[in-house]
Amino acid sequence: MTKSPSCFTLKNFTLQCGAVLSEARLVYQTYGELASDRTNVILYPTSYGAQHYDTEWLIHPDGILDPSRWFIIIPNMFGNGMSTSPSNSQDCGLSERGFWFTHVDNVCAQEQLLREVFKVERLALIYGWSMGAQQAYHWGALFGDRVARIAALCGTARTTDHNRIFLLSLRAALTADPAWNGDRFEVFPERGLKAFARIYASWAASQAFYREGIYYQLGYTSLEDYLLRAWESTYRKRDPHNLLAMLDTWLRCDVSDNSTYQKDYKAALAAIPSQTLVMPATTDLYFTPEDCAAEAALIPGAKYLPIPSIWGHRAGNPYQHPEDAAFIRAAIRELLEE
């Protein structure tokens, strides 16, 4: 039986947007045992819409992350419904109120958790997919001397303009629902969520994925059945205000937008000293291999290793595709042996 997650409370936590939370809650789950010298720690931040239990499938002795050797911590990012979010805190608003979370907020809270609760001075690895990869890059730029290795799967250190259009279309779809009053949803946005899920599905996998009808192999009876059960039902589990909050974080992702680098993007990437494995998917439509390769070229000593897959963005979270999982597992185990 999976143990209950833990909660770390940060008092008077100042967000990058300027808001101060009297109590910010960082909910996290751990796997494995912390070594006596505290050198076996892997940090695994969550991705868009995910909570820690959605991503723990890859943590087992024969999996991508081995808990028999490593102490793995999954911190739930702000806005995901477990850590402090609009759905569980009256202190949280949305960007319409001038309130948002950033990855600077996420990684600073995570750094405090590691230092105060676990007395960890240095991470063996930070492993992240999608928005988790964005957090990994922020760790490398802001706390690089404390990160031995980074594995950034299907994510970039800064949201591109093309990616921004996708995110804005999701936000527009949700807030076009008549339940939206310009500040919040008065009831659940049925029509907006339906549109949101279909936009998401069109980008999450590649054209080849749909052309080959992979969803039939997964047990769905039709394209509509796949959209309803794999996408719409998934996002119905999330509070729509949290969906917007996480979009606002993703929209503002920029590893250099902080007091350390003052929007000097190239300087931020050049400052990452960690062994960095950049792993896009060859067919990712969010974080294209070209965008990821361009960033890898700016990080000293980075290794660029694309995942050869038609699963698009989902190749980086291959709980339904053993071939992609095996490719990632081999790459991560090689990285951890270096």
TISE-811112 format. One record per atom (N, C-alpha, C): residue in one letter; x, z, y. Coordinates in steps of 0.2 Angstrom, whole numbers, padded with zeros to 4 digits, always signed. Layout:
N
AXZY ...
END
This chain:
338
M+0004+0000-0006 M+0000+0000+0000 M+0004+0000+0006 T+0003-0004+0011 T+0007-0005+0017 T+0006+0001+0021 K+0011+0004+0024 K+0011+0010+0028 K+0008+0009+0035 S+0005+0014+0038 S+0002+0013+0044 S+0008+0011+0050 P+0006+0007+0055 P+0011+0006+0060 P+0012+0012+0064 S+0018+0012+0068 S+0020+0018+0072 S+0019+0015+0079 C+0018+0020+0084 C+0017+0019+0091 C+0023+0022+0095 F+0026+0018+0100 F+0031+0021+0104 F+0027+0021+0111 T+0027+0026+0115 T+0024+0027+0121 T+0029+0027+0127 L+0028+0022+0132 L+0033+0022+0137 L+0029+0024+0143 K+0032+0030+0147 K+0028+0033+0152 K+0030+0029+0159 N+0025+0028+0163 N+0027+0025+0170 N+0031+0018+0169 F+0028+0014+0165 F+0032+0008+0163 F+0031+0002+0168 T+0036+0000+0172 T+0035-0005+0177 T+0035-0012+0174 L+0030-0016+0175 L+0030-0023+0173 L+0034-0027+0178 Q+0036-0033+0176 Q+0039-0038+0180 Q+0034-0040+0185 C+0027-0040+0184 C+0023-0043+0189 C+0022-0037+0195 G+0025-0032+0194 G+0024-0026+0199 G+0019-0021+0197 A+0015-0022+0192 A+0011-0016+0190 A+0014-0011+0186 V+0012-0005+0187 V+0015+0001+0183 V+0010+0004+0179 L+0012+0004+0172 L+0007+0007+0167 L+0009+0014+0166 S+0004+0019+0167 S+0006+0026+0166 S+0008+0027+0159 E+0005+0023+0154 E+0007+0024+0147 E+0007+0017+0144 A+0012+0014+0143 A+0013+0007+0139 A+0014+0009+0132 R+0010+0006+0127 R+0010+0008+0120 R+0013+0002+0117 L+0019+0003+0113 L+0022-0002+0109 L+0021-0001+0102 V+0017-0004+0098 V+0015-0003+0091 V+0020-0007+0087 Y+0023-0004+0082 Y+0028-0008+0078 Y+0027-0005+0071 Q+0030-0010+0066 Q+0030-0008+0059 Q+0037-0009+0057 T+0039-0005+0052 T+0046-0005+0049 T+0046-0007+0042 Y+0051-0010+0039 Y+0052-0011+0032 Y+0059-0010+0030 G+0060-0007+0024 G+0067-0006+0022 G+0069+0001+0025 E+0076+0002+0024 E+0079+0009+0026 E+0084+0008+0031 L+0084+0012+0036 L+0090+0011+0041 L+0096+0014+0038 A+0102+0010+0038 A+0108+0013+0035 A+0111+0018+0040 S+0115+0022+0036 S+0117+0028+0040 S+0121+0026+0046 D+0125+0020+0046 D+0129+0018+0052 D+0124+0014+0057 R+0118+0013+0055 R+0113+0009+0059 R+0115+0002+0061 T+0119-0001+0056 T+0121-0008+0057 T+0117-0013+0054 N+0112-0011+0050 N+0108-0016+0046 N+0101-0018+0049 V+0100-0018+0056 V+0094-0019+0059 V+0092-0026+0061 I+0086-0028+0059 I+0084-0035+0061 I+0078-0034+0065 L+0077-0037+0071 L+0071-0036+0075 L+0067-0043+0074 Y+0061-0042+0073 Y+0057-0048+0072 Y+0051-0048+0076 P+0051-0050+0082 P+0045-0050+0087 P+0039-0055+0085 T+0033-0053+0087 T+0028-0057+0085 T+0027-0063+0089 S+0023-0068+0087 S+0021-0074+0090 S+0014-0074+0093 Y+0012-0080+0096 Y+0006-0080+0099 Y+0000-0079+0094 G-0004-0074+0096 G-0010-0073+0092 G-0009-0068+0086 A-0002-0067+0084 A-0001-0064+0078 A+0000-0056+0079 Q-0002-0052+0074 Q+0000-0045+0074 Q+0004-0044+0068 H+0008-0039+0068 H+0013-0038+0063 H+0012-0040+0056 Y+0006-0038+0054 Y+0004-0039+0047 Y+0003-0047+0045 D+0002-0051+0050 D+0001-0058+0049 D+0008-0061+0048 T+0013-0058+0050 T+0020-0061+0049 T+0024-0058+0044 E+0022-0052+0040 E+0026-0049+0036 E+0027-0052+0029 W+0023-0058+0028 W+0024-0061+0022 W+0031-0063+0020 L+0035-0064+0025 L+0042-0067+0023 L+0047-0061+0022 I+0044-0055+0022 I+0049-0049+0021 I+0048-0047+0014 H+0052-0048+0009 H+0053-0046+0002 H+0059-0048+0000 P+0062-0045-0006 P+0068-0046-0008 P+0070-0053-0009 D+0066-0057-0011 D+0067-0064-0012 D+0065-0069-0006 G+0063-0065-0001 G+0060-0069+0005 G+0065-0071+0010 I+0063-0073+0016 I+0068-0075+0021 I+0071-0068+0024 L+0068-0063+0024 L+0071-0057+0026 L+0070-0051+0021 D+0076-0049+0019 D+0076-0045+0013 D+0076-0037+0015 P+0071-0034+0013 P+0071-0027+0015 P+0075-0022+0011 S+0077-0024+0005 S+0081-0020+0001 S+0088-0020+0004 R+0090-0024+0009 R+0097-0024+0012 R+0096-0022+0019 W+0091-0025+0022 W+0090-0024+0030 W+0084-0020+0032 F+0085-0017+0037 F+0080-0013+0040 F+0077-0017+0046 I+0070-0019+0044 I+0067-0024+0049 I+0062-0021+0053 I+0062-0022+0059 I+0057-0019+0064 I+0053-0025+0067 I+0046-0025+0066 I+0042-0030+0069 I+0038-0026+0075 P+0040-0027+0081 P+0036-0025+0087 P+0031-0030+0089 N+0025-0027+0090 N+0019-0031+0092 N+0020-0032+0100 M+0020-0039+0102 M+0021-0040+0109 M+0015-0038+0113 F+0016-0036+0119 F+0011-0034+0124 F+0005-0040+0124 G-0001-0038+0124 G-0006-0042+0125 G-0009-0045+0118 N-0006-0043+0112 N-0008-0045+0106 N-0014-0041+0103 G-0016-0036+0106 G-0022-0032+0104 G-0020-0026+0100 M-0013-0025+0098 M-0011-0019+0095 M-0007-0015+0100 S-0002-0018+0103 S+0002-0015+0109 S-0003-0015+0115 T-0001-0012+0120 T-0005-0012+0126 T-0007-0019+0128 S-0014-0020+0129 S-0017-0026+0130 S-0024-0026+0134 P-0026-0031+0136 P-0033-0030+0140 P-0038-0027+0136 S-0038-0028+0129 S-0044-0026+0125 S-0043-0018+0124 N-0037-0015+0125 N-0037-0008+0124 N-0034-0004+0129 S-0034-0007+0135 S-0031-0003+0141 S-0035-0005+0147 Q-0038-0001+0151 Q-0041-0002+0157 Q-0036-0004+0163 D-0030-0002+0162 D-0025-0004+0167 D-0023-0011+0166 C-0025-0015+0161 C-0023-0022+0161 C-0028-0027+0163 G-0026-0031+0167 G-0030-0037+0169 G-0027-0043+0167 L-0029-0049+0170 L-0026-0055+0169 L-0023-0058+0175 S-0021-0064+0175 S-0017-0067+0180 S-0022-0068+0186 E-0028-0068+0185 E-0033-0069+0191 E-0033-0063+0195 R-0031-0057+0192 R-0030-0051+0196 R-0023-0050+0198 G-0018-0054+0197 G-0011-0053+0198 G-0008-0049+0193 F-0011-0049+0187 F-0008-0045+0182 F-0006-0049+0176 W+0000-0048+0174 W+0002-0052+0168 W+0008-0048+0164 F+0009-0050+0158 F+0015-0047+0154 F+0020-0053+0154 T+0027-0052+0154 T+0032-0057+0153 T+0036-0054+0147 H+0041-0059+0145 H+0045-0057+0139 H+0050-0052+0142 V+0052-0052+0148 V+0056-0047+0151 V+0053-0040+0149 D+0046-0039+0150 D+0043-0033+0149 D+0044-0032+0141 N+0042-0037+0137 N+0043-0036+0130 N+0050-0033+0127 V+0055-0037+0130 V+0061-0035+0127 V+0064-0029+0130 C+0062-0027+0136 C+0064-0021+0139 C+0061-0015+0135 A+0055-0016+0133 A+0051-0010+0129 A+0054-0010+0122 Q+0056-0016+0119 Q+0059-0015+0113 Q+0066-0012+0113 E+0070-0014+0118 E+0076-0011+0119 E+0076-0003+0119 Q+0071-0001+0123 Q+0070+0006+0124 Q+0068+0010+0117 L+0064+0006+0113 L+0062+0008+0107 L+0068+0009+0102 L+0072+0004+0102 L+0078+0004+0098 L+0083+0010+0100 R+0084+0011+0106 R+0089+0016+0108 R+0086+0023+0108 E+0080+0024+0109 E+0077+0031+0110 E+0075+0033+0103 V+0071+0029+0099 V+0069+0031+0093 V+0074+0030+0087 F+0077+0025+0087 F+0081+0023+0081 F+0089+0024+0082 K+0091+0025+0089 K+0098+0026+0091 K+0102+0020+0089 V+0099+0014+0089 V+0102+0008+0087 V+0106+0005+0093 E+0112+0004+0092 E+0116+0001+0098 E+0117-0007+0097 R+0116-0009+0091 R+0117-0016+0090 R+0113-0019+0085 L+0110-0025+0086 L+0106-0028+0081 L+0110-0033+0077 A+0109-0033+0070 A+0112-0038+0066 A+0109-0045+0067 L+0103-0045+0068 L+0099-0051+0069 L+0093-0050+0073 I+0091-0054+0078 I+0085-0055+0080 I+0082-0062+0078 Y+0076-0061+0074 Y+0073-0067+0071 Y+0067-0068+0074 G+0065-0074+0077 G+0059-0075+0080 G+0057-0082+0079 W+0050-0083+0078 W+0047-0090+0078 W+0042-0090+0084 S+0042-0096+0087 S+0038-0098+0093 S+0039-0093+0098 M+0034-0089+0100 M+0035-0084+0106 M+0040-0079+0104 G+0040-0078+0097 G+0046-0073+0095 G+0053-0076+0096 A+0053-0083+0096 A+0060-0086+0098 A+0061-0085+0105 Q+0056-0086+0109 Q+0057-0085+0116 Q+0059-0078+0118 Q+0057-0073+0114 Q+0059-0066+0115 Q+0066-0065+0113 A+0068-0069+0107 A+0075-0068+0105 A+0080-0071+0110 Y+0078-0076+0113 Y+0083-0079+0118 Y+0083-0074+0124 H+0078-0071+0126 H+0078-0066+0131 H+0083-0060+0129 W+0082-0058+0123 W+0087-0053+0121 W+0094-0055+0121 G+0096-0061+0119 G+0103-0064+0120 G+0105-0064+0127 A+0101-0066+0131 A+0103-0067+0138 A+0104-0060+0142 L+0099-0055+0140 L+0099-0049+0144 L+0102-0043+0141 F+0103-0044+0134 F+0106-0038+0130 F+0111-0041+0125 G+0114-0047+0127 G+0118-0050+0122 G+0124-0046+0119 D+0127-0042+0122 D+0132-0038+0119 D+0129-0033+0114 R+0123-0033+0113 R+0120-0029+0108 R+0116-0033+0102 V+0118-0039+0102 V+0114-0044+0097 V+0120-0048+0094 A+0121-0047+0087 A+0126-0050+0084 A+0124-0058+0083 R+0117-0058+0081 R+0115-0065+0079 R+0108-0066+0081 I+0106-0072+0083 I+0100-0074+0085 I+0098-0080+0080 A+0091-0080+0077 A+0088-0085+0074 A+0082-0087+0078 A+0082-0093+0081 A+0077-0095+0086 A+0073-0101+0082 L+0067-0100+0079 L+0064-0105+0076 L+0058-0107+0080 C+0058-0114+0081 C+0052-0117+0084 C+0050-0114+0091 G+0055-0113+0095 G+0054-0110+0102 G+0059-0112+0107 T+0058-0112+0113 T+0063-0113+0118 T+0063-0107+0123 A+0069-0107+0126 A+0070-0101+0131 A+0066-0102+0137 R+0064-0108+0139 R+0060-0109+0145 R+0054-0113+0143 T+0048-0112+0145 T+0042-0116+0144 T+0043-0123+0148 T+0043-0128+0144 T+0043-0135+0147 T+0037-0137+0151 D+0037-0142+0155 D+0031-0144+0159 D+0026-0147+0154 H+0029-0151+0149 H+0024-0154+0144 H+0021-0148+0140 N+0024-0143+0138 N+0021-0137+0134 N+0016-0134+0139 R+0018-0133+0145 R+0014-0130+0150 R+0007-0133+0150 I+0007-0140+0150 I+0000-0144+0150 I-0004-0142+0144 F-0001-0141+0138 F-0005-0139+0132 F-0008-0132+0133 L-0004-0127+0136 L-0006-0120+0137 L-0012-0120+0142 L-0011-0124+0148 L-0016-0124+0153 L-0023-0127+0150 S-0022-0132+0145 S-0028-0135+0142 S-0032-0130+0138 L-0028-0125+0135 L-0031-0120+0131 L-0034-0115+0135 R-0031-0113+0141 R-0034-0109+0146 R-0040-0111+0149 A-0040-0118+0151 A-0046-0121+0154 A-0052-0121+0149 A-0050-0123+0142 A-0056-0123+0137 A-0059-0116+0137 L-0055-0111+0136 L-0058-0104+0136 L-0062-0102+0142 T-0059-0103+0148 T-0063-0101+0154 T-0068-0106+0156 A-0069-0112+0153 A-0074-0116+0155 A-0081-0114+0152 D-0080-0109+0147 D-0086-0106+0144 D-0091-0103+0149 P-0097-0103+0149 P-0102-0100+0154 P-0101-0092+0154 A-0098-0090+0148 A-0097-0082+0148 A-0092-0080+0153 W-0088-0084+0155 W-0082-0083+0160 W-0085-0082+0167 N-0084-0076+0170 N-0087-0075+0177 N-0081-0076+0182 G-0076-0078+0181 G-0070-0079+0185 G-0065-0074+0185 D-0067-0068+0181 D-0062-0063+0181 D-0062-0060+0173 R-0067-0061+0170 R-0067-0059+0163 R-0073-0062+0159 F-0074-0061+0153 F-0079-0064+0149 F-0085-0059+0148 E-0091-0061+0150 E-0097-0056+0150 E-0099-0055+0142 V-0099-0061+0138 V-0100-0060+0131 V-0095-0065+0128 F-0095-0065+0121 F-0090-0069+0118 F-0091-0077+0120 P-0085-0080+0121 P-0086-0087+0123 P-0086-0092+0117 E-0092-0093+0115 E-0093-0097+0109 E-0091-0104+0109 R-0093-0107+0115 R-0091-0114+0116 R-0084-0115+0118 G-0082-0110+0122 G-0075-0111+0124 G-0070-0110+0118 L-0071-0105+0114 L-0067-0104+0108 L-0067-0110+0103 K-0073-0113+0102 K-0073-0119+0098 K-0068-0124+0101 A-0068-0126+0107 A-0064-0130+0110 A-0057-0128+0110 F-0055-0122+0111 F-0049-0119+0111 F-0046-0120+0104 A-0049-0119+0099 A-0047-0119+0092 A-0045-0127+0090 R-0049-0131+0092 R-0048-0138+0091 R-0042-0141+0095 I-0041-0139+0101 I-0035-0141+0104 I-0029-0138+0101 Y-0029-0132+0099 Y-0023-0129+0096 Y-0022-0132+0089 A-0027-0134+0085 A-0025-0137+0079 A-0022-0144+0080 S-0024-0147+0085 S-0022-0154+0086 S-0014-0154+0088 W-0012-0149+0090 W-0005-0148+0092 W+0000-0145+0087 A-0003-0140+0083 A+0000-0136+0079 A+0004-0139+0073 A+0001-0145+0070 A+0003-0149+0065 A+0005-0156+0067 S+0009-0159+0064 S+0010-0166+0066 S+0005-0171+0064 Q+0006-0177+0067 Q+0001-0183+0065 Q+0002-0184+0058 A+0008-0184+0055 A+0009-0185+0048 A+0006-0180+0043 F+0005-0174+0046 F+0002-0169+0042 F-0006-0171+0041 Y-0009-0173+0046 Y-0016-0175+0046 Y-0016-0182+0042 R-0012-0186+0043 R-0012-0193+0040 R-0012-0192+0033 E-0008-0188+0030 E-0007-0186+0023 E-0013-0182+0020 G-0017-0179+0025 G-0022-0175+0022 G-0020-0169+0019 I-0015-0165+0022 I-0012-0159+0019 I-0017-0154+0018 Y-0022-0154+0023 Y-0027-0148+0022 Y-0031-0149+0016 Y-0032-0155+0013 Y-0036-0155+0007 Y-0032-0151+0001 Q-0025-0152+0001 Q-0021-0149-0003 Q-0021-0141-0003 L-0023-0139+0003 L-0024-0132+0004 L-0031-0129+0002 G-0035-0133+0000 G-0041-0131-0003 G-0047-0132+0002 Y-0046-0136+0008 Y-0052-0137+0012 Y-0055-0143+0010 T-0062-0143+0011 T-0066-0149+0009 T-0066-0155+0013 S-0065-0154+0020 S-0065-0159+0025 S-0061-0157+0031 L-0060-0161+0036 L-0056-0159+0042 L-0060-0154+0045 E-0067-0155+0046 E-0071-0150+0049 E-0070-0143+0046 D-0070-0143+0039 D-0070-0137+0036 D-0063-0133+0037 Y-0058-0137+0038 Y-0051-0135+0040 Y-0051-0132+0047 L-0054-0135+0051 L-0054-0133+0058 L-0058-0127+0059 L-0064-0126+0055 L-0068-0120+0056 L-0065-0114+0052 R-0062-0115+0046 R-0060-0109+0042 R-0053-0107+0044 A-0048-0112+0045 A-0041-0111+0047 A-0040-0109+0054 W-0044-0112+0059 W-0042-0111+0066 W-0047-0107+0069 E-0054-0109+0069 E-0059-0106+0073 E-0059-0099+0071 S-0060-0098+0064 S-0061-0091+0061 S-0055-0086+0063 T-0049-0089+0063 T-0043-0085+0065 T-0043-0083+0072 Y-0045-0087+0077 Y-0045-0085+0084 Y-0051-0081+0085 R-0056-0081+0081 R-0062-0077+0082 R-0060-0069+0081 K-0055-0068+0077 K-0053-0061+0076 K-0049-0058+0082 R-0048-0062+0087 R-0044-0059+0093 R-0049-0059+0099 D-0048-0054+0103 D-0052-0053+0109 D-0050-0059+0114 P-0054-0062+0117 P-0053-0068+0121 P-0048-0066+0127 H-0049-0060+0129 H-0045-0058+0135 H-0038-0058+0133 N-0036-0055+0127 N-0030-0055+0124 N-0027-0062+0123 L-0031-0067+0121 L-0029-0074+0120 L-0026-0076+0127 L-0030-0075+0132 L-0028-0077+0139 L-0021-0073+0141 A-0021-0067+0140 A-0015-0063+0142 A-0009-0066+0138 M-0009-0068+0132 M-0003-0070+0128 M-0002-0077+0131 L-0007-0081+0133 L-0005-0088+0136 L-0002-0087+0143 D-0004-0082+0147 D+0000-0080+0153 D+0007-0079+0152 T+0008-0075+0147 T+0015-0073+0145 T+0019-0080+0143 W+0016-0084+0139 W+0020-0090+0137 W+0021-0095+0143 L+0016-0095+0147 L+0016-0100+0153 L+0022-0097+0157 R+0024-0091+0158 R+0029-0088+0162 R+0036-0088+0159 C+0036-0090+0152 C+0043-0089+0149 C+0048-0093+0152 D+0053-0090+0155 D+0059-0093+0158 D+0065-0087+0157 V+0070-0089+0153 V+0075-0084+0151 V+0079-0082+0158 S+0078-0086+0163 S+0082-0085+0169 S+0078-0082+0175 D+0072-0081+0174 D+0067-0078+0179 D+0067-0071+0179 N+0073-0068+0181 N+0074-0061+0181 N+0079-0059+0186 S+0080-0053+0188 S+0085-0051+0193 S+0092-0052+0191 T+0094-0053+0184 T+0100-0054+0182 T+0103-0061+0183 Y+0098-0066+0182 Y+0100-0073+0183 Y+0097-0077+0189 Q+0092-0074+0192 Q+0089-0077+0197 Q+0087-0084+0197 K+0084-0086+0191 K+0082-0093+0190 K+0088-0098+0189 D+0094-0095+0187 D+0099-0100+0186 D+0099-0101+0178 Y+0095-0106+0176 Y+0093-0107+0169 Y+0100-0108+0164 K+0104-0113+0167 K+0110-0114+0163 K+0115-0108+0163 A+0115-0104+0168 A+0119-0098+0168 A+0116-0093+0162 A+0110-0093+0162 A+0107-0088+0157 A+0109-0090+0150 L+0108-0096+0148 L+0109-0099+0142 L+0117-0098+0140 A+0121-0100+0145 A+0128-0099+0144 A+0131-0092+0143 A+0127-0087+0145 A+0129-0080+0145 A+0127-0078+0138 I+0124-0081+0134 I+0122-0079+0127 I+0128-0079+0123 P+0131-0073+0121 P+0137-0072+0117 P+0135-0072+0109 S+0129-0071+0107 S+0128-0070+0100 S+0128-0077+0096 Q+0130-0076+0090 Q+0129-0082+0085 Q+0122-0084+0085 T+0121-0090+0087 T+0114-0092+0088 T+0112-0098+0084 L+0107-0098+0080 L+0105-0103+0076 L+0098-0106+0079 V+0098-0112+0081 V+0093-0115+0084 V+0089-0119+0079 M+0083-0118+0077 M+0080-0121+0071 M+0073-0124+0074 P+0073-0129+0077 P+0066-0132+0078 P+0063-0136+0072 A+0057-0138+0072 A+0055-0142+0067 A+0055-0150+0069 T+0057-0154+0065 T+0058-0161+0067 T+0051-0164+0070 T+0046-0161+0068 T+0039-0164+0070 T+0035-0159+0075 D+0039-0154+0078 D+0035-0150+0082 D+0033-0153+0088 L+0027-0152+0090 L+0024-0155+0096 L+0024-0150+0102 Y+0025-0144+0101 Y+0026-0139+0106 Y+0033-0138+0109 F+0037-0137+0104 F+0044-0136+0106 F+0048-0142+0102 T+0049-0147+0106 T+0051-0153+0102 T+0059-0152+0100 P+0061-0156+0095 P+0068-0155+0093 P+0073-0157+0099 E+0070-0162+0103 E+0075-0164+0109 E+0076-0158+0114 D+0070-0155+0115 D+0070-0149+0120 D+0075-0144+0117 C+0074-0142+0111 C+0078-0137+0107 C+0085-0139+0107 A+0087-0145+0106 A+0094-0148+0105 A+0097-0147+0112 A+0093-0148+0117 A+0096-0148+0124 A+0098-0141+0126 E+0094-0136+0124 E+0096-0129+0125 E+0102-0127+0121 A+0102-0129+0114 A+0107-0127+0110 A+0114-0129+0113 A+0114-0135+0116 A+0120-0138+0119 A+0123-0133+0125 L+0118-0129+0128 L+0120-0125+0133 L+0122-0118+0131 I+0121-0116+0125 I+0123-0110+0122 I+0130-0110+0118 P+0135-0106+0121 P+0141-0107+0117 P+0141-0105+0110 G+0143-0110+0106 G+0144-0109+0099 G+0137-0109+0095 A+0132-0111+0098 A+0126-0112+0095 A+0126-0117+0089 K+0122-0116+0084 K+0122-0121+0079 K+0115-0124+0079 Y+0114-0130+0079 Y+0107-0133+0079 Y+0106-0136+0072 L+0100-0133+0069 L+0098-0135+0062 L+0091-0136+0062 P+0088-0142+0063 P+0081-0144+0063 P+0078-0143+0056 I+0072-0141+0055 I+0069-0140+0049 I+0065-0147+0047 P+0067-0151+0042 P+0064-0157+0041 P+0058-0156+0037 S+0052-0157+0041 S+0046-0156+0039 S+0040-0159+0043 I+0035-0161+0039 I+0029-0164+0043 I+0024-0159+0045 W+0026-0153+0044 W+0021-0147+0046 W+0021-0146+0053 G+0025-0149+0057 G+0025-0148+0064 G+0027-0141+0066 H+0024-0138+0071 H+0026-0131+0073 H+0025-0126+0068 R+0021-0127+0063 R+0019-0122+0058 R+0025-0122+0053 A+0030-0127+0053 A+0035-0127+0048 A+0040-0121+0049 G+0039-0118+0055 G+0043-0112+0057 G+0040-0105+0054 N+0034-0106+0052 N+0030-0100+0049 N+0027-0102+0042 P+0031-0104+0037 P+0028-0108+0032 P+0026-0104+0026 Y+0021-0100+0027 Y+0018-0095+0022 Y+0014-0100+0017 Q+0012-0106+0019 Q+0009-0110+0014 Q+0013-0116+0011 H+0019-0116+0013 H+0024-0122+0011 H+0030-0119+0009 P+0031-0119+0002 P+0037-0116-0001 P+0044-0120+0001 E+0043-0126+0002 E+0049-0130+0003 E+0052-0128+0010 D+0048-0128+0015 D+0051-0126+0022 D+0053-0118+0022 A+0050-0114+0018 A+0052-0107+0017 A+0059-0107+0014 A+0060-0111+0009 A+0066-0111+0005 A+0072-0113+0010 F+0070-0118+0014 F+0075-0121+0019 F+0077-0115+0024 I+0072-0112+0027 I+0074-0107+0032 I+0077-0101+0028 R+0075-0099+0022 R+0078-0093+0019 R+0086-0095+0018 A+0088-0101+0016 A+0095-0102+0014 A+0099-0102+0021 A+0096-0104+0026 A+0099-0104+0033 A+0100-0097+0035 I+0095-0093+0035 I+0096-0086+0037 I+0101-0082+0033 R+0100-0083+0027 R+0105-0079+0023 R+0112-0082+0024 E+0113-0088+0025 E+0120-0090+0027 E+0122-0087+0034 L+0117-0087+0039 L+0119-0084+0045 L+0121-0077+0044 L+0117-0073+0040 L+0118-0066+0040 L+0125-0064+0036 E+0127-0069+0032 E+0134-0068+0029 E+0140-0070+0033 E+0139-0073+0039 E+0144-0075+0043 E+0147-0069+0047 
END
